[in-house]
Amino acid sequence: MNAKPIGPIPADYAGGPQLIVGGRSAADWAAAGTPLYLYDGPAIAARIARFRAAFPSQVVLHYAIKANPFPPLIAAIAPLVDGIDVASAGEMARALAAVPPDAISFAGPGKRDAELAAAISAGVTLNLESEGECARALATGARLGIVPRLAVRVNPDFELRGSGMKMGGRASPFGVDAVRVPALVRHILAAGADWRGFHIYTGSQALSAEAVIEMQGATVALAARLADEIGACPPLVNLGGGFGIPYFPGDIPLDIAAVGAALASALRGLETHYAIELGRWLVGEAGIYLARVIDRKESQGETFLIVDGGLNHHLAATGNFGTVVRRNYPVAVAHRMQDAPEEIVNIVGPLCTPLDRLADRVALPRAEVGDLIAIFASGAYGATASPQAFLGHPPVCETLAAQAPV
Ligand SMILES: *Cc1c(COP(=O)(O)O)cnc(C)c1O
């Protein structure tokens, strides 16, 4: 039986004989309980520094917290970024605990009246998804006696090529079709609201610098064209994000130096302020899911390692969160990082469904009951993107490793 390949283990964690995060072993971190999502704060800070080095200062950085809204993580990231993007009143409350309201923007279709009122009362910018939402926001502002801060999300007439999830270039629940945006912005200005600019988000999980560069160029041009038609300069153009990370065999990291350099040259001479909003790229590779082996069993010539958490905590690693073909995330036995593979195993969670498979026929050193399995690239779309209530197992633990070793 042949092993199937696994995705690339991030270099930060691949070097030693055992997995070390923030100066402590995985076993040490996991002593308080498993399964555990462990987030590496200094690794996130290093990512943000890489972004800053690659992009011109005219481009600010927002954190899209739907990727990972763990409050200690938001608190650690908040001072390092220029804004936080949220997609519900619940996320907005978490963001308000970390940054001032004028650093928050609230996107997402189907905002309830109560959510609009909460955002307007707090002074958070609403990224409007439709004309109807605009009308409700203006009415809510009038009722509250507060001038609402309103940006318009644009459904562009192009999409992000090669991205995992496309959100532009077609009929869409997201944003207002580009051709109707000038009329809507004129309406917002005439109503006396505080127009905050455009939000143009076209997709997620892109690894091709060429595709991102093309998308950003088209986005800058679209914003300029809309501004021309409106006859007013947008205070901020949010260019979206969509920067991907390697998950699977053959995935090559996005060349952000190339993306930054291309954007710098596209923006040369322009006065407008731009933002890039990132979730996954900031936190994804800095998170590790640790689960403990509960049982080893053989069945019809195959070996199964059954661990104490699965798709209930980590839907994405089981291939059930927006993937077409199931492939293996980077995975290792946490105390045997450098050891040669000894066996081919399937790693499954404790749920009574065949969907609950974390790794499919991977070659690993032998793991015994009680050992820790590490799944890498797990910092984004993990705990809150998984059906934790399904089958009634305990919720996953989460910990931020805040300090680099001294
Ligand atoms: C999901 C989302 C993001 C974050 O996407 P990542 O792929 O995690 O960077 C940013 N902006 C909007 C509008 C989103 O819907």
The ligand as an ORCA input file, in Angstrom:
! r2SCAN-3c Opt
* xyz 0 1
  C     -13.341     35.799      4.545
  C     -13.033     37.192      4.224
  C     -11.732     37.686      4.440
  C     -10.599     36.840      4.929
  O     -10.199     35.925      3.965
  P      -8.820     35.138      4.122
  O      -8.802     34.201      2.980
  O      -8.868     34.456      5.444
  O      -7.723     36.145      4.089
  C     -11.508     39.016      4.158
  N     -12.495     39.807      3.714
  C     -13.742     39.374      3.499
  C     -14.773     40.294      2.996
  C     -14.056     38.051      3.731
  O     -15.294     37.603      3.497
*
